[in-house]
Structure formats: C-alpha cells, structure tokens
Amino acid sequence: MFNKKLAIVGASGAVGRVFLELLDEKYPGKKDLHLVASKRSAGNKMSCGDEEFVIQDIENFNFSNVDIAFFSAGSSVSKIYAPIATKADVVVIDNTSEFRYVDNIPLIVHFIRW
C-alpha cells in the first residue's frame, strides 16, 4: 500500500497513463490519488488498478490536498502550477525541462537496470 496522497498532473497524456500503470504494478490496492489535467480532459474517467478516478481541471485543483505531485503535462503547465503546488508544501517531481537549469532545484536521474 502507498500511504501518500498523490496528484498526477498530465494524467490523460501518454506519460501519465504509463505512470498509472507503474503505480498500480508497484503499489496495488487502494490509493489516495488525484488525476489532474486540462479543462479539455476534466470530467473524464481513468482507472488505476481496480479503481476509477475522475480527472480534475488543473485550473481549479487544490494542491493542499496532496503530498506529492508528479508533473508531466509540458513545461508551460509546470511553469505556472509547480510553484503553486510547492507553496502548498507539496513535493513536486517534474518530468519536463522547465526547471532543469535552475540552480536551487535538484535534478534527479534514476537508472533502471533491465
């Protein structure tokens, strides 16, 4: 079981869908999960394991409801909403290039052995 409250920003995109698959594979069972995307995807439903979640509009999303937010919705989205999330004391893991060269933001690289 994964006991953190997560937000997947860009959940309806290709990377977001793969993240949901990996999350279910690694941590099967019930999750406190918020799927977040653009207004265009808001209201649609997606699954993670046996659970179904409604995608929420990022423009109205309250980041104070989560512990960790994974961003994979493009640099322009990260530029606007990652600072909002961090101000709500959320740990942000950004999969875009937006903050790559910012000195006080660490770059994390994880290698997977095949």
BAMI-116581 format. One record per residue: residue number from 0; residue in one letter; chain; z, y negated, x of N, C-alpha, C in turn. Coordinates in Angstrom, 1 decimal. Atoms other than C-alpha are relative to their C-alpha. Layout:
REM BAMI-116581
node seq->NUM | type->A | mol->A | n.w->Z | n.v->Y | n.u->X | ca.w->Z | ca.v->Y | ca.u->X | c.w->Z | c.v->Y | c.u->X
...
END
This chain:
REM BAMI-116581
node seq->0 | type->M | mol->A | n.w->0.0 | n.v->1.2 | n.u->0.8 | ca.w->0.0 | ca.v->0.0 | ca.u->0.0 | c.w->0.0 | c.v->-1.2 | c.u->0.9
node seq->1 | type->F | mol->A | n.w->0.1 | n.v->1.3 | n.u->-0.7 | ca.w->-0.8 | ca.v->-3.5 | ca.u->1.2 | c.w->0.8 | c.v->-1.0 | c.u->-0.9
node seq->2 | type->N | mol->A | n.w->-0.9 | n.v->0.8 | n.u->0.8 | ca.w->2.0 | ca.v->-5.9 | ca.u->0.1 | c.w->-0.2 | c.v->-1.5 | c.u->0.2
node seq->3 | type->K | mol->A | n.w->0.3 | n.v->1.4 | n.u->-0.1 | ca.w->0.4 | ca.v->-9.2 | ca.u->0.8 | c.w->-0.9 | c.v->-0.4 | c.u->-1.1
node seq->4 | type->K | mol->A | n.w->0.9 | n.v->0.6 | n.u->1.0 | ca.w->-1.3 | ca.v->-11.5 | ca.u->-1.7 | c.w->-1.2 | c.v->-0.5 | c.u->0.7
node seq->5 | type->L | mol->A | n.w->1.2 | n.v->0.3 | n.u->-0.6 | ca.w->-4.9 | ca.v->-11.8 | ca.u->-0.7 | c.w->-1.0 | c.v->-0.7 | c.u->-0.8
node seq->6 | type->A | mol->A | n.w->1.1 | n.v->0.6 | n.u->0.6 | ca.w->-7.8 | ca.v->-14.0 | ca.u->-1.5 | c.w->-1.3 | c.v->0.3 | c.u->0.8
node seq->7 | type->I | mol->A | n.w->1.3 | n.v->-0.2 | n.u->-0.6 | ca.w->-11.4 | ca.v->-13.1 | ca.u->-0.7 | c.w->-0.9 | c.v->-1.1 | c.u->-0.5
node seq->8 | type->V | mol->A | n.w->0.8 | n.v->1.1 | n.u->0.3 | ca.w->-13.4 | ca.v->-16.3 | ca.u->-0.6 | c.w->-1.5 | c.v->0.4 | c.u->0.4
node seq->9 | type->G | mol->A | n.w->1.4 | n.v->-0.5 | n.u->-0.2 | ca.w->-17.1 | ca.v->-15.3 | ca.u->-1.0 | c.w->-0.1 | c.v->1.4 | c.u->-0.4
node seq->10 | type->A | mol->A | n.w->-0.1 | n.v->-1.4 | n.u->0.4 | ca.w->-16.2 | ca.v->-12.1 | ca.u->-2.7 | c.w->-1.3 | c.v->0.6 | c.u->-0.6
node seq->11 | type->S | mol->A | n.w->1.2 | n.v->-0.5 | n.u->0.6 | ca.w->-19.5 | ca.v->-11.8 | ca.u->-4.5 | c.w->-1.2 | c.v->0.1 | c.u->0.9
node seq->12 | type->G | mol->A | n.w->1.1 | n.v->-0.1 | n.u->-1.0 | ca.w->-21.6 | ca.v->-12.0 | ca.u->-1.3 | c.w->0.1 | c.v->1.3 | c.u->0.7
node seq->13 | type->A | mol->A | n.w->0.1 | n.v->-1.3 | n.u->-0.7 | ca.w->-22.6 | ca.v->-9.2 | ca.u->1.0 | c.w->1.2 | c.v->0.3 | c.u->0.8
node seq->14 | type->V | mol->A | n.w->-1.2 | n.v->-0.2 | n.u->-0.8 | ca.w->-19.7 | ca.v->-9.6 | ca.u->3.4 | c.w->1.2 | c.v->0.2 | c.u->-0.9
node seq->15 | type->G | mol->A | n.w->-1.2 | n.v->-0.1 | n.u->0.9 | ca.w->-17.2 | ca.v->-10.0 | ca.u->0.6 | c.w->0.0 | c.v->1.4 | c.u->-0.7
node seq->16 | type->R | mol->A | n.w->0.1 | n.v->-1.4 | n.u->0.6 | ca.w->-18.4 | ca.v->-6.7 | ca.u->-1.0 | c.w->0.4 | c.v->1.0 | c.u->1.0
node seq->17 | type->V | mol->A | n.w->-0.4 | n.v->-1.0 | n.u->-1.0 | ca.w->-18.1 | ca.v->-4.8 | ca.u->2.2 | c.w->1.5 | c.v->-0.1 | c.u->0.3
node seq->18 | type->F | mol->A | n.w->-1.5 | n.v->0.2 | n.u->-0.2 | ca.w->-14.6 | ca.v->-6.3 | ca.u->2.8 | c.w->0.8 | c.v->0.7 | c.u->-1.1
node seq->19 | type->L | mol->A | n.w->-0.7 | n.v->-0.7 | n.u->1.1 | ca.w->-13.6 | ca.v->-5.0 | ca.u->-0.6 | c.w->0.0 | c.v->1.5 | c.u->0.2
node seq->20 | type->E | mol->A | n.w->0.2 | n.v->-1.4 | n.u->-0.3 | ca.w->-14.9 | ca.v->-1.5 | ca.u->0.3 | c.w->1.0 | c.v->0.4 | c.u->1.1
node seq->21 | type->L | mol->A | n.w->-0.9 | n.v->-0.4 | n.u->-1.1 | ca.w->-13.0 | ca.v->-1.5 | ca.u->3.6 | c.w->1.5 | c.v->-0.2 | c.u->-0.4
node seq->22 | type->L | mol->A | n.w->-1.4 | n.v->0.2 | n.u->0.4 | ca.w->-9.8 | ca.v->-2.9 | ca.u->2.0 | c.w->0.4 | c.v->1.2 | c.u->-0.8
node seq->23 | type->D | mol->A | n.w->-0.4 | n.v->-1.2 | n.u->0.9 | ca.w->-9.8 | ca.v->0.0 | ca.u->-0.6 | c.w->0.1 | c.v->1.2 | c.u->0.9
node seq->24 | type->E | mol->A | n.w->0.0 | n.v->-1.2 | n.u->-0.8 | ca.w->-10.6 | ca.v->2.6 | ca.u->2.1 | c.w->1.3 | c.v->0.0 | c.u->0.9
node seq->25 | type->K | mol->A | n.w->-1.2 | n.v->0.1 | n.u->-0.9 | ca.w->-7.8 | ca.v->1.4 | ca.u->4.4 | c.w->1.3 | c.v->0.0 | c.u->-0.8
node seq->26 | type->Y | mol->A | n.w->-1.2 | n.v->0.2 | n.u->0.8 | ca.w->-5.3 | ca.v->0.5 | ca.u->1.7 | c.w->-0.2 | c.v->0.3 | c.u->-1.5
node seq->27 | type->P | mol->A | n.w->0.3 | n.v->-0.4 | n.u->1.4 | ca.w->-6.0 | ca.v->2.5 | ca.u->-1.5 | c.w->1.2 | c.v->-0.4 | c.u->-0.9
node seq->28 | type->G | mol->A | n.w->-1.0 | n.v->0.3 | n.u->0.9 | ca.w->-4.0 | ca.v->1.7 | ca.u->-4.6 | c.w->0.0 | c.v->-1.5 | c.u->-0.5
node seq->29 | type->K | mol->A | n.w->-0.1 | n.v->1.3 | n.u->0.7 | ca.w->-2.9 | ca.v->-1.4 | ca.u->-6.5 | c.w->0.2 | c.v->-1.1 | c.u->1.1
node seq->30 | type->K | mol->A | n.w->0.0 | n.v->1.2 | n.u->-1.0 | ca.w->-3.4 | ca.v->-4.8 | ca.u->-4.7 | c.w->0.2 | c.v->-1.3 | c.u->-0.8
node seq->31 | type->D | mol->A | n.w->-0.1 | n.v->1.4 | n.u->0.5 | ca.w->-2.4 | ca.v->-8.4 | ca.u->-5.4 | c.w->-1.2 | c.v->-0.7 | c.u->0.6
node seq->32 | type->L | mol->A | n.w->1.3 | n.v->0.5 | n.u->-0.6 | ca.w->-6.0 | ca.v->-9.6 | ca.u->-4.9 | c.w->-0.6 | c.v->-1.0 | c.u->-0.9
node seq->33 | type->H | mol->A | n.w->0.7 | n.v->1.0 | n.u->0.7 | ca.w->-7.8 | ca.v->-12.7 | ca.u->-5.9 | c.w->-1.4 | c.v->-0.1 | c.u->0.6
node seq->34 | type->L | mol->A | n.w->1.4 | n.v->0.2 | n.u->-0.4 | ca.w->-11.6 | ca.v->-12.8 | ca.u->-5.8 | c.w->-0.5 | c.v->-1.4 | c.u->-0.3
node seq->35 | type->V | mol->A | n.w->0.3 | n.v->1.4 | n.u->0.2 | ca.w->-12.9 | ca.v->-16.3 | ca.u->-5.3 | c.w->-1.5 | c.v->-0.2 | c.u->0.5
node seq->36 | type->A | mol->A | n.w->1.4 | n.v->0.3 | n.u->-0.4 | ca.w->-16.5 | ca.v->-17.6 | ca.u->-5.2 | c.w->-0.4 | c.v->-1.3 | c.u->-0.7
node seq->37 | type->S | mol->A | n.w->0.5 | n.v->1.2 | n.u->0.6 | ca.w->-18.7 | ca.v->-20.4 | ca.u->-6.5 | c.w->0.1 | c.v->0.0 | c.u->-1.5
node seq->38 | type->K | mol->A | n.w->0.0 | n.v->0.1 | n.u->1.5 | ca.w->-18.8 | ca.v->-21.6 | ca.u->-10.1 | c.w->-1.1 | c.v->1.0 | c.u->-0.6
node seq->39 | type->R | mol->A | n.w->1.0 | n.v->-0.9 | n.u->0.4 | ca.w->-22.0 | ca.v->-19.5 | ca.u->-10.4 | c.w->0.5 | c.v->1.4 | c.u->-0.2
node seq->40 | type->S | mol->A | n.w->-0.5 | n.v->-1.3 | n.u->0.1 | ca.w->-20.1 | ca.v->-16.3 | ca.u->-9.9 | c.w->1.3 | c.v->0.1 | c.u->-0.8
node seq->41 | type->A | mol->A | n.w->-1.3 | n.v->0.0 | n.u->0.7 | ca.w->-16.9 | ca.v->-17.3 | ca.u->-11.6 | c.w->-0.1 | c.v->0.7 | c.u->-1.4
node seq->42 | type->G | mol->A | n.w->0.0 | n.v->-0.7 | n.u->1.3 | ca.w->-16.1 | ca.v->-15.1 | ca.u->-14.6 | c.w->-0.5 | c.v->1.4 | c.u->0.1
node seq->43 | type->N | mol->A | n.w->0.6 | n.v->-1.3 | n.u->-0.2 | ca.w->-18.0 | ca.v->-12.1 | ca.u->-13.3 | c.w->1.2 | c.v->0.9 | c.u->0.4
node seq->44 | type->K | mol->A | n.w->-1.0 | n.v->-1.0 | n.u->-0.4 | ca.w->-16.0 | ca.v->-8.9 | ca.u->-12.6 | c.w->-0.5 | c.v->0.8 | c.u->1.1
node seq->45 | type->M | mol->A | n.w->0.3 | n.v->-0.9 | n.u->-1.2 | ca.w->-15.9 | ca.v->-6.9 | ca.u->-9.4 | c.w->1.2 | c.v->1.0 | c.u->0.1
node seq->46 | type->S | mol->A | n.w->-1.0 | n.v->-1.1 | n.u->-0.2 | ca.w->-14.0 | ca.v->-3.7 | ca.u->-8.5 | c.w->0.4 | c.v->0.1 | c.u->1.4
node seq->47 | type->C | mol->A | n.w->-0.5 | n.v->-0.4 | n.u->-1.3 | ca.w->-11.8 | ca.v->-2.8 | ca.u->-5.6 | c.w->0.8 | c.v->1.3 | c.u->-0.3
node seq->48 | type->G | mol->A | n.w->-0.6 | n.v->-1.3 | n.u->0.4 | ca.w->-11.0 | ca.v->0.9 | ca.u->-5.9 | c.w->-0.1 | c.v->0.2 | c.u->-1.5
node seq->49 | type->D | mol->A | n.w->-0.1 | n.v->-0.2 | n.u->1.5 | ca.w->-9.9 | ca.v->1.6 | ca.u->-9.5 | c.w->0.3 | c.v->-1.2 | c.u->-0.8
node seq->50 | type->E | mol->A | n.w->-0.4 | n.v->1.3 | n.u->0.7 | ca.w->-9.0 | ca.v->-2.0 | ca.u->-10.3 | c.w->-1.2 | c.v->-0.9 | c.u->-0.1
node seq->51 | type->E | mol->A | n.w->1.1 | n.v->1.0 | n.u->0.3 | ca.w->-11.3 | ca.v->-4.6 | ca.u->-11.8 | c.w->0.7 | c.v->-1.4 | c.u->0.1
node seq->52 | type->F | mol->A | n.w->-0.5 | n.v->1.4 | n.u->-0.2 | ca.w->-10.9 | ca.v->-8.3 | ca.u->-10.9 | c.w->-1.0 | c.v->-1.0 | c.u->-0.5
node seq->53 | type->V | mol->A | n.w->0.9 | n.v->1.0 | n.u->0.4 | ca.w->-12.4 | ca.v->-11.4 | ca.u->-12.4 | c.w->-0.1 | c.v->-1.0 | c.u->1.1
node seq->54 | type->I | mol->A | n.w->0.3 | n.v->1.0 | n.u->-1.0 | ca.w->-14.0 | ca.v->-13.8 | ca.u->-9.9 | c.w->0.5 | c.v->-1.4 | c.u->-0.5
node seq->55 | type->Q | mol->A | n.w->-0.5 | n.v->1.3 | n.u->0.4 | ca.w->-12.3 | ca.v->-17.2 | ca.u->-9.9 | c.w->-0.8 | c.v->-1.1 | c.u->0.7
node seq->56 | type->D | mol->A | n.w->0.7 | n.v->1.1 | n.u->-0.5 | ca.w->-14.0 | ca.v->-20.5 | ca.u->-9.3 | c.w->0.8 | c.v->-0.7 | c.u->1.2
node seq->57 | type->I | mol->A | n.w->-0.7 | n.v->0.6 | n.u->-1.2 | ca.w->-13.1 | ca.v->-21.9 | ca.u->-5.8 | c.w->0.4 | c.v->-1.4 | c.u->-0.3
node seq->58 | type->E | mol->A | n.w->-0.3 | n.v->1.4 | n.u->0.3 | ca.w->-13.1 | ca.v->-25.5 | ca.u->-7.2 | c.w->1.4 | c.v->-0.1 | c.u->-0.7
node seq->59 | type->N | mol->A | n.w->-1.2 | n.v->0.0 | n.u->0.8 | ca.w->-10.1 | ca.v->-24.6 | ca.u->-9.4 | c.w->1.1 | c.v->1.0 | c.u->0.5
node seq->60 | type->F | mol->A | n.w->-0.9 | n.v->-1.1 | n.u->-0.5 | ca.w->-8.4 | ca.v->-21.9 | ca.u->-7.3 | c.w->1.2 | c.v->-0.6 | c.u->0.7
node seq->61 | type->N | mol->A | n.w->-1.3 | n.v->0.4 | n.u->-0.5 | ca.w->-4.7 | ca.v->-22.4 | ca.u->-6.4 | c.w->0.4 | c.v->0.9 | c.u->1.2
node seq->62 | type->F | mol->A | n.w->-0.2 | n.v->-0.8 | n.u->-1.2 | ca.w->-4.3 | ca.v->-21.2 | ca.u->-2.8 | c.w->1.5 | c.v->0.3 | c.u->0.2
node seq->63 | type->S | mol->A | n.w->-1.4 | n.v->-0.2 | n.u->-0.2 | ca.w->-0.5 | ca.v->-21.4 | ca.u->-3.1 | c.w->0.4 | c.v->1.4 | c.u->-0.6
node seq->64 | type->N | mol->A | n.w->-0.3 | n.v->-1.4 | n.u->0.6 | ca.w->-0.7 | ca.v->-18.0 | ca.u->-5.0 | c.w->-0.3 | c.v->1.1 | c.u->1.0
node seq->65 | type->V | mol->A | n.w->0.4 | n.v->-1.1 | n.u->-1.0 | ca.w->-1.8 | ca.v->-16.1 | ca.u->-1.8 | c.w->0.7 | c.v->-0.2 | c.u->1.3
node seq->66 | type->D | mol->A | n.w->-0.6 | n.v->0.1 | n.u->-1.3 | ca.w->-0.5 | ca.v->-15.3 | ca.u->1.6 | c.w->-1.1 | c.v->-0.1 | c.u->1.1
node seq->67 | type->I | mol->A | n.w->1.1 | n.v->-0.1 | n.u->-1.0 | ca.w->-3.8 | ca.v->-14.6 | ca.u->3.4 | c.w->-1.3 | c.v->-0.2 | c.u->-0.8
node seq->68 | type->A | mol->A | n.w->1.3 | n.v->0.3 | n.u->0.6 | ca.w->-7.3 | ca.v->-15.9 | ca.u->2.6 | c.w->-1.1 | c.v->0.4 | c.u->1.0
node seq->69 | type->F | mol->A | n.w->1.2 | n.v->-0.4 | n.u->-0.9 | ca.w->-10.5 | ca.v->-14.3 | ca.u->4.1 | c.w->-1.1 | c.v->-0.8 | c.u->-0.5
node seq->70 | type->F | mol->A | n.w->1.2 | n.v->0.9 | n.u->0.3 | ca.w->-13.4 | ca.v->-16.8 | ca.u->4.1 | c.w->-1.2 | c.v->0.6 | c.u->0.5
node seq->71 | type->S | mol->A | n.w->1.3 | n.v->-0.5 | n.u->-0.4 | ca.w->-16.9 | ca.v->-15.5 | ca.u->4.2 | c.w->-1.0 | c.v->-0.6 | c.u->-1.0
node seq->72 | type->A | mol->A | n.w->0.9 | n.v->0.6 | n.u->1.0 | ca.w->-18.8 | ca.v->-18.0 | ca.u->1.9 | c.w->-0.8 | c.v->-1.1 | c.u->0.7
node seq->73 | type->G | mol->A | n.w->0.8 | n.v->1.0 | n.u->-0.6 | ca.w->-20.5 | ca.v->-20.1 | ca.u->4.5 | c.w->0.8 | c.v->-1.1 | c.u->0.6
node seq->74 | type->S | mol->A | n.w->-0.7 | n.v->1.1 | n.u->-0.7 | ca.w->-19.5 | ca.v->-23.0 | ca.u->6.8 | c.w->0.4 | c.v->-1.1 | c.u->-0.9
node seq->75 | type->S | mol->A | n.w->-0.2 | n.v->1.2 | n.u->0.8 | ca.w->-19.8 | ca.v->-25.7 | ca.u->4.2 | c.w->1.2 | c.v->0.3 | c.u->-0.9
node seq->76 | type->V | mol->A | n.w->-1.1 | n.v->-0.4 | n.u->0.8 | ca.w->-17.3 | ca.v->-23.8 | ca.u->2.0 | c.w->1.3 | c.v->0.0 | c.u->0.8
node seq->77 | type->S | mol->A | n.w->-1.2 | n.v->-0.1 | n.u->-0.9 | ca.w->-14.9 | ca.v->-23.2 | ca.u->4.9 | c.w->0.5 | c.v->-1.4 | c.u->0.4
node seq->78 | type->K | mol->A | n.w->-0.3 | n.v->1.3 | n.u->-0.4 | ca.w->-15.1 | ca.v->-26.8 | ca.u->5.9 | c.w->0.9 | c.v->-0.8 | c.u->-1.0
node seq->79 | type->I | mol->A | n.w->-0.7 | n.v->0.7 | n.u->1.1 | ca.w->-13.8 | ca.v->-28.0 | ca.u->2.5 | c.w->1.3 | c.v->0.7 | c.u->-0.3
node seq->80 | type->Y | mol->A | n.w->-1.1 | n.v->-0.8 | n.u->0.6 | ca.w->-11.5 | ca.v->-25.2 | ca.u->1.4 | c.w->1.0 | c.v->0.6 | c.u->1.0
node seq->81 | type->A | mol->A | n.w->-1.0 | n.v->-0.6 | n.u->-0.9 | ca.w->-9.9 | ca.v->-23.7 | ca.u->4.5 | c.w->1.1 | c.v->-1.0 | c.u->0.3
node seq->82 | type->P | mol->A | n.w->-1.1 | n.v->0.9 | n.u->-0.2 | ca.w->-7.9 | ca.v->-26.9 | ca.u->5.2 | c.w->0.9 | c.v->-0.1 | c.u->-1.3
node seq->83 | type->I | mol->A | n.w->-0.8 | n.v->0.0 | n.u->1.3 | ca.w->-6.8 | ca.v->-26.9 | ca.u->1.5 | c.w->1.0 | c.v->1.3 | c.u->0.0
node seq->84 | type->A | mol->A | n.w->-0.8 | n.v->-1.2 | n.u->-0.1 | ca.w->-5.6 | ca.v->-23.3 | ca.u->2.0 | c.w->1.1 | c.v->-0.1 | c.u->1.0
node seq->85 | type->T | mol->A | n.w->-1.0 | n.v->0.1 | n.u->-1.0 | ca.w->-3.8 | ca.v->-24.0 | ca.u->5.2 | c.w->1.2 | c.v->-0.9 | c.u->-0.4
node seq->86 | type->K | mol->A | n.w->-1.0 | n.v->0.9 | n.u->0.5 | ca.w->-2.0 | ca.v->-26.9 | ca.u->3.6 | c.w->1.0 | c.v->0.7 | c.u->-1.0
node seq->87 | type->A | mol->A | n.w->-0.8 | n.v->-0.8 | n.u->0.9 | ca.w->-0.7 | ca.v->-24.4 | ca.u->1.1 | c.w->0.8 | c.v->1.2 | c.u->0.7
node seq->88 | type->D | mol->A | n.w->-0.7 | n.v->-1.0 | n.u->-0.8 | ca.w->0.8 | ca.v->-22.3 | ca.u->4.0 | c.w->-0.7 | c.v->1.4 | c.u->-0.1
node seq->89 | type->V | mol->A | n.w->0.8 | n.v->-1.2 | n.u->0.0 | ca.w->-2.0 | ca.v->-19.7 | ca.u->3.7 | c.w->-0.5 | c.v->0.3 | c.u->1.4
node seq->90 | type->V | mol->A | n.w->0.7 | n.v->-0.4 | n.u->-1.2 | ca.w->-3.1 | ca.v->-17.8 | ca.u->6.7 | c.w->-1.5 | c.v->0.2 | c.u->-0.3
node seq->91 | type->V | mol->A | n.w->1.5 | n.v->0.0 | n.u->0.2 | ca.w->-6.9 | ca.v->-18.3 | ca.u->6.9 | c.w->-0.7 | c.v->0.8 | c.u->1.1
node seq->92 | type->I | mol->A | n.w->0.8 | n.v->-0.7 | n.u->-0.9 | ca.w->-9.2 | ca.v->-15.9 | ca.u->8.5 | c.w->-1.4 | c.v->-0.3 | c.u->-0.4
node seq->93 | type->D | mol->A | n.w->1.3 | n.v->0.5 | n.u->0.3 | ca.w->-12.6 | ca.v->-17.5 | ca.u->8.6 | c.w->-1.1 | c.v->0.8 | c.u->0.7
node seq->94 | type->N | mol->A | n.w->1.1 | n.v->-0.7 | n.u->-0.6 | ca.w->-15.8 | ca.v->-15.5 | ca.u->9.2 | c.w->-1.2 | c.v->-0.8 | c.u->0.2
node seq->95 | type->T | mol->A | n.w->1.1 | n.v->0.9 | n.u->-0.2 | ca.w->-18.0 | ca.v->-18.5 | ca.u->9.6 | c.w->0.1 | c.v->-0.6 | c.u->1.4
node seq->96 | type->S | mol->A | n.w->0.0 | n.v->0.7 | n.u->-1.3 | ca.w->-18.9 | ca.v->-20.7 | ca.u->12.6 | c.w->0.7 | c.v->-1.3 | c.u->-0.1
node seq->97 | type->E | mol->A | n.w->-0.5 | n.v->1.4 | n.u->0.2 | ca.w->-17.2 | ca.v->-23.8 | ca.u->11.2 | c.w->1.0 | c.v->-0.4 | c.u->1.0
node seq->98 | type->F | mol->A | n.w->-1.1 | n.v->0.4 | n.u->-0.9 | ca.w->-14.1 | ca.v->-23.8 | ca.u->13.4 | c.w->-0.1 | c.v->0.7 | c.u->1.4
node seq->99 | type->R | mol->A | n.w->0.2 | n.v->-0.8 | n.u->-1.2 | ca.w->-15.5 | ca.v->-21.8 | ca.u->16.3 | c.w->0.4 | c.v->-0.8 | c.u->1.3
node seq->100 | type->Y | mol->A | n.w->-0.2 | n.v->0.8 | n.u->-1.3 | ca.w->-15.2 | ca.v->-24.6 | ca.u->18.9 | c.w->1.1 | c.v->-1.0 | c.u->-0.2
node seq->101 | type->V | mol->A | n.w->-1.2 | n.v->0.9 | n.u->0.2 | ca.w->-12.0 | ca.v->-26.3 | ca.u->17.6 | c.w->1.1 | c.v->0.6 | c.u->0.9
node seq->102 | type->D | mol->A | n.w->-1.0 | n.v->-0.5 | n.u->-1.0 | ca.w->-9.5 | ca.v->-26.1 | ca.u->20.4 | c.w->1.3 | c.v->0.6 | c.u->-0.5
node seq->103 | type->N | mol->A | n.w->-1.3 | n.v->-0.5 | n.u->0.4 | ca.w->-6.3 | ca.v->-25.6 | ca.u->18.4 | c.w->-0.2 | c.v->1.1 | c.u->-1.1
node seq->104 | type->I | mol->A | n.w->0.2 | n.v->-1.1 | n.u->0.9 | ca.w->-7.8 | ca.v->-22.8 | ca.u->16.2 | c.w->-0.5 | c.v->1.2 | c.u->0.8
node seq->105 | type->P | mol->A | n.w->0.4 | n.v->-1.1 | n.u->-0.8 | ca.w->-7.9 | ca.v->-19.4 | ca.u->17.8 | c.w->-1.2 | c.v->0.8 | c.u->-0.6
node seq->106 | type->L | mol->A | n.w->1.1 | n.v->-0.9 | n.u->0.3 | ca.w->-11.0 | ca.v->-17.3 | ca.u->17.9 | c.w->0.5 | c.v->1.5 | c.u->0.2
node seq->107 | type->I | mol->A | n.w->-0.5 | n.v->-1.3 | n.u->-0.1 | ca.w->-10.2 | ca.v->-13.7 | ca.u->17.1 | c.w->-1.2 | c.v->1.0 | c.u->0.0
node seq->108 | type->V | mol->A | n.w->1.1 | n.v->-1.0 | n.u->-0.1 | ca.w->-12.5 | ca.v->-10.9 | ca.u->18.2 | c.w->0.6 | c.v->1.4 | c.u->0.0
node seq->109 | type->H | mol->A | n.w->-0.5 | n.v->-1.4 | n.u->0.1 | ca.w->-11.8 | ca.v->-7.3 | ca.u->17.2 | c.w->-1.1 | c.v->1.0 | c.u->0.2
node seq->110 | type->F | mol->A | n.w->1.0 | n.v->-1.0 | n.u->-0.3 | ca.w->-13.8 | ca.v->-4.5 | ca.u->18.6 | c.w->0.3 | c.v->1.3 | c.u->-0.7
node seq->111 | type->I | mol->A | n.w->-0.2 | n.v->-1.3 | n.u->0.7 | ca.w->-14.2 | ca.v->-1.3 | ca.u->16.6 | c.w->-0.7 | c.v->1.1 | c.u->0.8
node seq->112 | type->R | mol->A | n.w->0.6 | n.v->-1.1 | n.u->-0.7 | ca.w->-14.8 | ca.v->1.9 | ca.u->18.5 | c.w->-0.7 | c.v->1.0 | c.u->-1.0
node seq->113 | type->W | mol->A | n.w->0.7 | n.v->-0.9 | n.u->0.9 | ca.w->-17.4 | ca.v->4.1 | ca.u->16.9 | c.w->0.0 | c.v->1.4 | c.u->0.5
END
